[in-house]
Amino acid sequence: MPANATNFDGPSAAPPSTGPGLRAWLAVALVFGTSAAVLVLEILASRLLAPYVGVSLETYTGIIGTILAGIAVGAWAGGVLADRVSPRRLLPVLLMLGGALAITAIPVVRVIGSGSPGDGGPMILILSAFGFLPSATVLSAVPPAVIKLQLRNLDETGSIVGQLSAWSTAGAIFGTFFTGFVLVSTAAVSTLIVGTGLMLMCGGLAMAVFAGSATTSPVARTTELMSIAGLATVSLLGVLTIDSPCETQTSYYCVAVVEDEDNASQQVLVLDDLRHSSVDTDDPTVLSFWYVRRLVDAIALAPAANDIAYLGGGALTIPRYVRAVAPGATQTVFEIDGELIEVVERQMGLDRDFPEPIDIVIGDARLSLRDVAEHSVDVVIGDAFGSRSVPFHLATEEFMIEIDRVLRPGGVYAANIIDGGGQQFLAAEAATLARVFDHVVVMRGDEISAGRRGNSVIVASDSYLDPEAFDQLRIDAADPGELVVDFVAFIDGAPILTDDFAPVDQLINAGS
């Protein structure tokens, strides 16, 4: 063998020296904790972005893709850096910088989001990239640096890499479950992100003091830490001075209650980035939104309306109206967000018990409807939204069959539908309803008819529905919109939505 060759086949072969390794528990804690932090930020990102781009499949897709890109780039860059810089010097910097960048995500998203009217895929990617790509990249550089530091003998390379990789994945799993099932219900999103960032920075500072590289000069180390601390301080100031559009952050929505400028008793409920409900606290018979009036028309034209079920509560605008104009009706509201109901009671004057009780069931509408007796409801109102779209499982043929099960003969189902200018989701939902009910009426909003995103109303029943009667009520109210006259042509070629195939978000965005 040539004199300058190196034999890596023997049992004593070792990689170039990187100094003493970390204690096993500390190495595990580093890879576990940073991977958990990345997934904590990934899940919280959807709530931070929601006020500006809503929550949809596109939102989650953009965030997940961005975070995965950060993990990939960070793992590669961390390995390269660990070969060139002492990992003991590198790790404290990565922890502190990753924590500071996590905090920075809040003011960055708020500034970019509030300053741009755009939505959809491009804005989702922009907010995700500027807000969370930097912190995900930096934190994902920690595991390869730790692995580099722990490799003492090439005979143990596989077991060390495998063990630390497993702990890293376990951290990601823990971060996912702990955030989704526990954290989001305990504190505001901004508080959780800042808390995560500060914990990372404290960990980096502790490592710099107690486990950092002895070869790093005190001046260089102090300069690094002071620079990162300065970034974190500026970020915290941004968090405190740049207001969030949320008054309340629930597990499902960014909630704000806005008072009408011209009428102090008129209050609007804003969920994420959309105006969802409007209530006049002095006069519940005032209905501000045209599509709410169309849903009320469906109740008025129903053969009977003694028992009404609502899929989605919002500010309970229609239940309040019915209680005022038709006392004695039994009303049940299925609302998934209990915290939202608390906000509506506290800020929008809702009394669920007076003058007549409104039964509010907290839970997913589809699951809750299973407990409703067969043929026990006269009218079902569908007004449940996951930000910018109807939750897909509330739009399928299987769920329409469930609605038909609870309706009495002659019962009516009326739904508020949001769609893009292409009207592809509206047509698909109408076609799906036509598979279950004998009669379907579609009333398009003026924005939809003009090729923009907006609301429409669909009414369905097994008994005859008079389309002209619905349209006449719209005309009498001097409301915008139009009746779909040729229903067969409108649904021609539209897909049937099923539990196995319901691309609601894609249909809404098609042709917009």
Secondary structure, 3 states (H helix, E strand, C coil): CCCCCCCCCCCCCCCCCCCCCCCHHHHHHHHHHHHHHHHHHHHHHHHHHHHHHCCCHHHHHHHHHHHHHHHHHHHHHHHHHHHHCCHHHHHHHHHHHHHHHHHHHHHHHHHHHHCCCCCHHHHHHHHHHHHHHHHHHHHCCHHHHHHHHHCCCHHHHHHHHHHHHHHHHHHHHHHHHHHHHCHHHCCCHHHHHHHHHHHHHHHHHHHHHHCCCCCCCHHHHHHHHHHHHHHHHHHHHHHHHCCCCCCEECCCCEEEEEECCCCCCEEEEEECCEEEEEEECCCCCCCCCHHHHHHHHHHHHCCCCCEEEEECCCCCHHHHHHHHHCCCCEEEEEECCHHHHHHHHHHCCCCCCCCCCCEEEECCHHHHHCCCCCCCEEEEEECCCECCECCHHHCCHHHHHHHHHHEEEEEEEEEEEEECCCCHHHHHHHHHHHHHCCEEEEEECHHHHCCCCEEEEEEEECCCCCHHHHHHHHHHCCCCCEECCCHHHHHCCCCCCECCECCHHHHHHCCC
